[in-house]
Amino acid sequence: SYCSFSSGPLDRWKEKVDAYVDALCKELEFIAERSKNKKLNPIYIGGGTPTTLTAEQLERLMSWIDEKFSREYLLEYTVEAGRPDSITEEKLKVIKNHDITRISINPQSMQQKTLDVIGRKHTVEEIKEAYALARKTGFDNINMDIIAGLPGEDISDMEDTLAQIAQMHPDSLTVHSLAIKRAARMEMEDLNRDAKETHEILSGMIERAAKAAKEMDLFPYYLYRQKNMKGNFENVGYSEVDKAGIYNILIMEEKQPIIALGAGGSSKLVFDHGQRIERVENVKDVVNYITRIDEMIERKREGIAKWL
């Protein structure tokens, strides 16, 4: 309810998923051919929950990426495992077998009351089980996302969430300040608090998060702001010294292009070392993306022609 990414119930879309992967692979093939003389540094599959795919669909997608793209200059390969209720041992093994170097398991909060309110379908216990399963499968670089300012939460809730995360000790922790996008269902008035009280609560939450991260030997490595953030705060990424998210750094520095594929993908083409940036957008709607995939590819062809 707090998110504006393209989303919908999987049971409504399950008949379209294979067609979606078909379209995505077609777009991937075009990008692989069009940029074969460029050096690919990070791959990031996310901005949502790619583990919603079945193990077989994940295998197909990742095998296609392996076939089409060189790893010669690859520094990092991230897959967002996203919602813990979408994670299985079989899917984690598929991801691990393709040498993914970094994954995210994103609780957002360790308070069950909050998960229920914001529409997350997993339990706190499932978060812990998914994390333990990922460690068992051999992942040694796991990020977790939490959000400060979720409805109904106070500083003590954040303290408890941080204490539970500290027991798991992820390799990196991203602390978001709640930003309600225009396309999200949740509204800014959820907390029923005035601006001063909201600012004080958020400030306390973010201070506690910084302190907890330091106690976990996680150090801040990137910061960014978004529109409509409560209290005008920011998002901060913390990590172990050698586990910082390279993709996160590159997308913030805006010194090299990010080519985004799939429904809702927004490519960022960087010119003159960041002096000028142009975007190439894919449609958000899944059916439109599938039926208009040739148009999406043509948009990229025109945009990338200027960059190359």
Residue, then its C-alpha position, 0 to 999 in steps of 0.5 A: s500500500y506504500c509502494s508505487f511499483s507496478s504490482g498486483p496479485l500473482d494469481r491474477w497474473k499467473e497466466k501472463v508470467d511466462a509471456y512476461v519472461d518471454a518479453l523480458c528475454k527479448e528486451l535483454e537480447f536486444i540490449a546485449e547485442r546493442s551494448k556488447n562493446k560496453k563494460l557491464n559492472p553491476i547487474y541488479i534484478g529488483g525494484g520489486t520481487p523477482t522471487t515471485l517467479t517460479a524456480e523454473q522461470l528464474e532459472r530460465l531468466m538467469s540462464w538467458i542473462d548468462e548466455k547473452f552478457s559477458r561477466e568479464y567486468l562484472l563487479e556485483y550481481t544482486v537479486e532482490a529476494g524481496r518478500p520473505d514469503s516468496i523465498t524457497e530453498e529451491k529458488l535460493k539454490v537457483i540464484k546461488n547456482h548462477d553466482i549471484t553475489r548479493i541478495s536482499i531480504n526485505p522485512q520493512s518492519m519486524q512488527q507484525k501489526t505493521l506488516d498487516v497494516i501495510g499489506r505485507k503477507h509474511t510474518v516476522e517468523e518467516i523473515k527470520e526463516a528466510y534469512a537463515l535459509a539464505r545463510k544455509t544456502g551459502f549467501d555471504n552478502i545479504n542486505m535488509d531494508i527497513i522503513a522509518g515512519l510506517p503507520g502506527e509505529d513509534i520509536s520503541d517499535m523501531e528499537d525492537t525491529l533493530a534489535q531483532i535485525a541485529q540478532m541476524h546481523p545482515d551484511s548491509l542495512t538500508v534505512h528508508s524514511l517513508a515516502i508516499k508516492r502519488a500512485a501508492r494507496m497509503e496517504m500521508e495522514d496515516l499517522n494522524r500526527d502533526a508535523k512537529e511530532t512526526h519529525e521528532i519520531l522520525s528523527g528518533m527512529i533514524e538516530r536509533a538506526a544509525k546507532a544500531a548499525k554502528e553496533m553491528d559494524l555497519f558503516p554509512y556508504y550512500l544517502y539519497r532523498q526522494k519526493n514526499m518523504k516524511g519530515n524531509f529525511e533521507n534514505v541511508g545505506y549501511s554496510e560492512v566495509d567490503k560489502a557496500g552495494i556497488y549498484n547503489i553507489l553508481i546510481m547515486e553518482e550518476k556517472q554512468p548509465i543504468i539500462a533498465l528492463g521490464a515493466g516500469g523500467s526507467s533507463k538513465l542515460v548519462f552524457d558528459h560525465g553527468q552533466r546531462i541525463e536522459r531517461v527512457e521509460n518502459v510502460k508499467d502495465v504488465v499486459n502493455y509491456i508484453t504487447r508493446i515490447d517491440e515499441m519498448i525496444e524501439r524506444k531504447r534503440e533511439g535513446i541508446a543511439k544518442w549515447l553510443 
